[in-house]
Each structure stands twice: as structure tokens, then as C-alpha cells.
């Protein structure tokens, strides 16, 4: 099964770090059988048994559009792509011709998540 959003643990960490739950676009609903994922176009959860979740699109929207480091000439933009050494993996980085800060993961969601935390 393909990963389509943050896990319950990742979601809890994002909330702990102060991420606004209104930026989520799905949620995990706890039921007797465990958590089930519910897509919610309204982008918020409704009660305490639910945990917000973020899709890849929602996570990408949270990354700053660019970072300026050291001087105005050093502008880095977020990039997500297949990793060149292993096309089964994804790399998320801030790039200005060479990645300066990056994460390589099996899923694009994990790569972007790690850039945020």
C-alpha cells in the first residue's frame, strides 16, 4: 500500500512542533478497530478522537517558497525529486544548483516531513 499522508506519529510530532491543524487535509479517526484515514477537504479535524493528517500536497505547501542564507545572492528553493542514485527513493532539499540541506527517504511524504521537522 502506498503512503498517502503522515502517520499518526508524524502528525502528533507536527502538532507538538506547533503546526496549525487547519493546514491538514485529512485526519486519522480512532475507532474500536484502530485508526482509519479520512480525507477531509475542509482541512481540519472535528473531535478529540481524530488526529489531523497531511498529504504530500499539504506538506509541500508548508515549506517556505525560498530560503536566503548568508547573503541575498544565496537563495534556495525547495525541490522534491527521485534520488539519482536510487530511483526507488525520493530526495527533498533546498537547492540553488546544489542541494545544501536534504533528506532521502523511501516515500516523498517522509522526505518532506523530515525537512519540516
C-alpha positions, 0 to 999 in steps of 0.5 A: 500500500502506498503512503498517502499522508503522515502517520499518526506519529508524524502528525502528533510530532507536527502538532507538538512542533506547533503546526496549525491543524487547519493546514491538514487535509485529512485526519486519522479517526480512532475507532474500536478497530484502530485508526482509519484515514479520512480525507477531509477537504475542509482541512481540519479535524472535528473531535478529540478522537481524530488526529489531523493528517497531511498529504504530500500536497499539504506538506509541500505547501508548508515549506517556505517558497525560498530560503536566503542564507548568508547573503541575498545572492544565496537563495534556495528553493525547495525541490522534491525529486527521485534520488539519482542514485536510487530511483526507488527513493525520493530526495527533498532539499533546498537547492540553488544548483546544489542541494545544501540541506536534504533528506532521502527517504523511501516515500516523498511524504517522509522526505518532506516531513523530515525537512519540516521537522 
